[in-house]
């Protein structure tokens, strides 16, 4: 299991490509077989498979082969490392805005929620 | 103003580098002058400046020169595009977990909150 920084690096490199992001976007809806994933792209199958391999090495997707059909799925929690990193980059001003938001919610008159 | 997909692409490419992420992490605390940013890295200043230029072109940071001193800041909302994209990639299972969470919160007995 790679550490947090290594994992972040691998995931960000995997996502810094529009084709791979499009694959992730499709798989966020449901798992898909490779031919379905290939359909929207005017790309040779070996190139698509290479992108899938990068995503699989980054543990963003996993795939299973049944007979001749390979089904690809988004791994649960695959993007958690990115959520975590983004949360850490909140500036003091943003934290202050959060606290103000909480304060306003708590002190709002009853009935106005 | 670039569109959402272009902006996402530029920001992810900028963040897919550990030095640039370290700069963003430092700037999330407070603005900093270039010499401060350079201090933790065993890197020639021109290389650091090149990383800063990538972040500036991606509109993740901005910089201002007063006399000989250049101060770099994280731009407010610079990472919003990434928050937005991540939110869109929530799987149906994650959406369901969210709804379940809301349901449990709403139906929890009074006094247990």
Interface residues (C-beta under 8 A of the other chain):
Chain A: X5 X8 X9 X12 X13 X15 X16 X18 X21 X24 X25 X28 X29 X30 X74 X76 X79 X82 X83 X85 X86 X88 X89 X90 X91 X92 X93 X94
Chain B: X5 X8 X9 X12 X13 X15 X16 X18 X21 X24 X25 X28 X29 X30 X74 X76 X79 X82 X83 X85 X86 X88 X89 X90 X91 X92 X93 X94
